[in-house]
Amino acid sequence: MSAVTINLTGELAAFVEDRVARGYSHSANEAVAEGLRLLREEQNRKLEALKAAINEGVADIEAGQIYEGTIDDILNDVLNRKRS
């Protein structure tokens, strides 16, 4: 495993120290690694949601379900629906 040195702001350093002091993490390294794992998981969830939305859009296009209007048309449709 390679070592990486990081510098944290006072607020983040205090957060890491608090997690260790409260026993949520065994060490500062573990706390930071956990945070990075959570960040990676969140990015993966967002990427999967984006892929799903793209696939849904492609399926709609392939099924002929497309909207032939401008962004302004879409905005007006949405605003008109809210008023109804």
C-alpha positions as CSV (number, residue, x, y, z in Angstrom):
1,M,0.0,0.0,0.0
2,S,1.4,3.4,-0.9
3,A,1.3,6.2,1.6
4,V,-0.2,9.6,1.0
5,T,0.1,12.6,3.2
6,I,-2.8,15.0,3.4
7,N,-3.5,18.3,5.1
8,L,-7.0,18.9,6.5
9,T,-8.6,22.2,7.4
10,G,-9.1,22.8,11.1
11,E,-12.8,21.8,10.9
12,L,-12.1,18.5,9.1
13,A,-9.2,17.7,11.3
14,A,-11.4,18.3,14.3
15,F,-14.1,16.0,12.8
16,V,-11.5,13.2,12.2
17,E,-10.1,13.6,15.7
18,D,-13.6,13.5,17.2
19,R,-14.5,10.3,15.4
20,V,-11.4,8.7,16.7
21,A,-11.9,10.0,20.2
22,R,-15.5,8.7,20.2
23,G,-14.4,5.3,19.0
24,Y,-16.1,5.5,15.6
25,S,-12.8,5.0,13.9
26,H,-9.6,3.3,15.3
27,S,-7.3,5.9,13.7
28,A,-7.3,9.1,11.7
29,N,-6.2,7.0,8.7
30,E,-9.2,4.7,9.1
31,A,-11.6,7.7,9.4
32,V,-10.3,9.4,6.3
33,A,-10.3,6.0,4.4
34,E,-14.0,5.5,5.4
35,G,-14.9,9.0,4.2
36,L,-13.2,8.3,0.8
37,R,-15.0,5.0,0.5
38,L,-18.3,6.8,1.1
39,L,-17.4,9.4,-1.5
40,R,-16.6,6.7,-4.0
41,E,-19.9,4.9,-3.3
42,E,-21.8,8.1,-3.7
43,Q,-20.1,8.8,-7.0
44,N,-20.9,5.3,-8.2
45,R,-24.5,5.7,-7.2
46,K,-24.7,9.0,-9.2
47,L,-23.0,7.4,-12.2
48,E,-25.5,4.4,-12.1
49,A,-28.4,6.8,-11.9
50,L,-27.1,8.8,-14.8
51,K,-26.6,5.6,-16.9
52,A,-30.2,4.5,-16.0
53,A,-31.6,7.9,-17.1
54,I,-29.6,7.7,-20.4
55,N,-30.9,4.2,-21.0
56,E,-34.5,5.3,-20.3
57,G,-34.0,8.3,-22.7
58,V,-32.7,6.0,-25.4
59,A,-35.5,3.6,-24.9
60,D,-38.0,6.5,-25.2
61,I,-36.4,7.6,-28.4
62,E,-36.4,4.1,-29.8
63,A,-40.1,3.8,-28.9
64,G,-40.8,7.0,-30.7
65,Q,-41.6,8.9,-27.5
66,I,-39.9,12.2,-28.2
67,Y,-40.8,15.8,-27.6
68,E,-40.3,18.1,-30.5
69,G,-40.0,21.4,-28.9
70,T,-37.5,23.9,-27.6
71,I,-36.3,24.3,-24.0
72,D,-38.7,27.3,-23.8
73,D,-41.6,25.1,-24.9
74,I,-40.8,22.6,-22.2
75,L,-40.5,25.3,-19.5
76,N,-43.8,26.8,-20.6
77,D,-45.5,23.3,-20.5
78,V,-44.2,22.7,-17.0
79,L,-45.3,26.1,-15.7
80,N,-48.7,25.7,-17.3
81,R,-49.1,22.3,-15.6
82,K,-48.3,23.9,-12.2
83,R,-51.1,26.5,-12.7
84,S,-53.7,23.9,-13.6
